[in-house]
Amino acid sequence: MEEVGHLKYRANAIRQDIIKMISNAGSGHPAGALGMADVFAVLYFHVLNHDPKNPSWEERDRLILSNGHICAARYSAMAHSGYFPIKELKTFRKIDSRLQGHPSYEDLPGVESSSGSLGQGLSIAVGMALTAKLDNANHKVYCILSDGELDEGSVWESINAANKWNLDNLIVILDRNNIQISGDTEKVWPLNPLRKKFEAFNWEVLDVDGNDVMKLVGVFDRVNHLKGKPIIVIANTVPGKGVSFMENKAEWHGKPPAKDQALYALKELSVKLRKIEDDF
Amino acid sequence: MTSEQKATRQGYGDALLEIGENEKIVVLSADLSESTKTNLFEEKYPKRFFQCGVAEQNMVGMAAGMALSGKIPFVSTFAAFVPNRVLDQIRVSVCYNDANVKFGSTHAGLTVGEDGATHQAMEDIAVMRALPRMTVIVPCDYEETKKAVAQAAAIKGPVYLRLGRNKVRAMTNKETPFHIGKAETFKNGKDLTIIACGVMVKEAMKAAAELERHNISAEVVNCHTIKPIDKDKILDCAKRTGAIVTAEEHQRYGGLGSAVAEVVVENYPVPMEFIAMNDSFGESGKPEELLKKYHLTSDDIFSAAKQVLNRKKK
């Protein structure tokens, strides 16, 4: 379990990897991945009970990434945790790689389920959480959803299922970044009032600044003490966070930076890294 | 062979009860436990039965999650809904994950009868057969269904069991061999081979008997496993009889006939005729009336056999 200062450092490293991986691949989804870098750092280096050297350890916490397109962030966090060599990140989206454009369960140990078609991950997480209850197992099931993904009706079936079976071992982290491919989520397919909707489905709802590592640590500590209901942490994030020209721009949902843009982004992130080191 | 009549869905329910001692087996139902006969499992093993409501997409994803956690889930509803409503979930959550999920889909085909076209799944074999890693089985009667369920549970990976609503005559008994992927000869013959599955096996046997009266010797093969198809058996038939008629309660595109044709055309082309639904929807009516109207009877197989023999002679 790493301290806040370390976690900021991890999140910065993940962001640099995201830029390098997507630029190197010539395709990918930078905005969502950058926005969730802090969440991935906190999950992999503070929250999850896992063993990178033994990815199929029975008692591990499960992390389902339902919006598979932001997998660059997950791959980076996994590499830095020790699931596979960091240099393998260079193979992202290339032929014969284990790091598929959307995560492949069969290819990469530690990916709990393949994902890519939106609206399926929460059902899988519900099945895993229910199985844990059936087997009296104590691990938790975390599931990352994007806000745009809530357009899918199937997600609401799963939200109801989690309520039916009182799955308090299930924690959803919603990437509330307010954009999807076509623009503002509220214009494309209105989602608000999100909190009220989840409360109506009898979920425990928590809000957090998803780009504040310290607050994220605080909210996951609180989650550990909640009982009786499925839990959703609405992580309010800035898409493209950390790279000035990408922040809050829907156009960066699924577009790679050009080489010069990537270099500029990495320079910005290096400056931020020095500040993190100075503060540490 | 006995004349006892039981539905394949009854075989599904009874088989689940028999293999239910295995703690890994869980059963999911989308508000259709009585119709799919999974209520029997529910009564005996309530903790391992999950009522999933009329929410099939979540049910399939949940089953995938349970399979990835070590369970052997049996997803149970009508074939009209699984696979048809949930193809994406089956493709990504189940097949791409190679999740060990079994699908018991009842009320398949035209013989669902009076409920009409919306409930008559006639394309499910084609849909499931197109998915990597999926095994597709269409049992012909009660006993065969029971064997299929037990073997489906024993193999790793997704399996689709296509089951019917109505009572059907017993074509097999407890001793009849059944192995997933191995088609069985039910009647020997030398002039042509009729390859059938599901309710059409009975029609094929009837047609063969009638052909016999016309001095035509027809072999009948029960091809219960559509995928993986029994290539060796089909080629053996093609080489020995030189003419094939396929018969299935399914659209003519993508089902048993297509699977057989793929093997034949690529390896040993012989004349073929297809008895299947001719690219149309069904309607309400009694099962027997529907089979007659849509040309899925022993008479139709008989005519197709004559036709294929004419082509064989040329």
Interface residues (C-beta under 8 A of the other chain):
Chain A: S104 Y105 E106 E112 S113 S114 S115 G116 S117 G119 Q120 G121 L122 S123 I124 A125 V126 G127 M128 A129 L130 T131 A132 L134 D135 G153 S154 E157 S158 N160 A161 K164
Chain B: V26 K47 R48 F50 C52 G53 A55 Q57 N58 M59 V60 G61 M62 A63 A64 G65 M66 A67 L68 S69 G70 K71 P73 D88 Q89 R91 V92 S93 Y96 N97 D98
